[in-house]
Amino acid sequence: MSATTARPARTVPPLVHGIAGTTAFVTILAFWTSTVVSELLADAATVAAVKLTIAWGLLLLVPALAVTGLTGFRLAGGSAAPLVAGKKRRMPVIAANGILVLVPCALTLAVLSARGDYGPTFQAVQTLELIAGLTNLVLIGKNIRDGLTLAGRLAATG
């Protein structure tokens, strides 16, 4: 390529961002719902199976969140639009909550339930995981809403 030939800037297709964000949201919702249902209605073996499945499911969730964040920042560019600014403020909270709270909780709960240890430590970590998961669902839900509004697929709310 010559010095006078400019390479076009690579743009991130908004569809990639939307699919990754939706995948993250639906995955967290499935984890959260299966946890609540298994805790309330199932036996210990089912709870352990759910916890193991969630731990393995991190292999889907973590990359989905990473792609969502990276593509979102790329799509946003230097925009200072209020909806973009809100999404930018929420994303580090979502990432930190996932990396520092949800991943360690999921792994800890998988280990404890595999041992059949459903005592106070399990209950405390489970409570923390449910609160952190619900927090991420709300924050990601707001980001999805704002993204749809920015894309013109949802009417702006006042």
N, C-alpha and C positions, 0 to 999 in steps of 0.2 A: 504494500500500500504506500503510495507516495505521500509526501508531507502535505500536499495540497488537497488530498482526498480525505474528507472527513468521514469517519465512521459514524453511522447513526447511533444515537444514544439508545441503549437497551432499555426498554420499558417493561414493566411487569404487567402482564395481563391481569386486569381486575378480577377475572374469573378465578385465577390461581389463589388470590387473596381470599376471595369469597368461599371457595371450596375448603381451604385450609381453616379458616375461621369457623365455618359451619361444622367441619369435622371435629375441631377442638370442642366446640359447644356441645355437640351431640354426644361425644365421647364422655365428657364430664357429666352430662345429664344421665347417661346410661350408668356410669359408675355410681353416681349419687343415688339414683332410683334403685338400682340393684342392691346397694348397701342397705337402704332403708327397708326395702321389701324383705330381704333375707334376714335382717336383724329382727324384724317384727314377726315374720311368718314361717321362717325356715329353721331347720335343725343346725347344729354346729358344723356338720360336714358340708352343708350347703354354704354356710357363711364362709368357711375356709376355702371352698371352691371359688366363691365370688371374690374373696380377697386375693387369691392366686391369679385369677383372671384379670383383675384390676392391675396387679403388679405387672403382668405381661402386657396389658393394654397401654402401659406407659410408653411402650415402643411405638405406638401410634400417636399418642397424645403429645408427647414432648416434641417430636418433629412438627406436628401440626401447629402447635403453639409457636415454635421457632419460625416456621414459614409465614405464619400469620403476622408476627411482629416484623420480620424483615421486609416482607412485601408491603406491609402497611406503611412503614417508614419510607420505603422507596416510592410508593404511590403518593404519599403526602408531600414529598419534597420539602420545600420551604414554606408551604402554606401556613398562614396564621388564621385561617378560617376557624370560627369557634367550634364547629363540629370536629374538625381535624385536630384542633388543640385538645379537645376533650378526649378523643381517642388516644392521642399521644400521651396524655397524663395517665390514662387508665392502664395502658399496656405495660409499663414497668411494674405496676402493682400486681397485675395478672401474672407476669413472668416470675416475680419474686415470690408470690404466693404459691405458684406451682413448684418452683425449684426448691424453695426453703421450707415449705410446709407440706404440700400435697404429695410430692414424690417421697420424702422420708416417711410420711404417715402411711402411704400405701405399702411401702416395703416393710415397715415395722409391723403393720397389721397382718400382712401375708405371713411373716415369720411367726408372730404370736398365735395366729389362728391355726397354723400348721402344727404347732405344739399343743393345741387345745387350750391355750391360756387366754381365757376370756375375762380375766380379773380386772382390777381397777386400772392398770396400765392400759390394757386394751380399750376399756371404756373411755378413758381420758383421750387417748389418741384418736379413737373413733369419733368422739365428739368434736375434736379439733378438725379432723378431716371433713366432717360434714359441714361445719361452719365455713371452713376455707373453700370447700367445693361450691357451696351456695354463693359465697362471695364472688368467686370467679364466674359462676353462671350469670349473676347479675351484671358484673362488669363487662363480660363478653357480650351478653345480651344488649347492653347499652351501645357497645361498639358496633354490633350488627345493625341495630336500629339506625345509628348515625351514619354508618356506611351505606345503608339502603337509601337514606335521605340524601346523602351526597351524590349518589348515583341516579337520583331522580326516580327511584322505584318506590319511595314511600313519601307521603306528604310530610312536610316539616311540621313539627309540633310546637306549640307556643307555650 
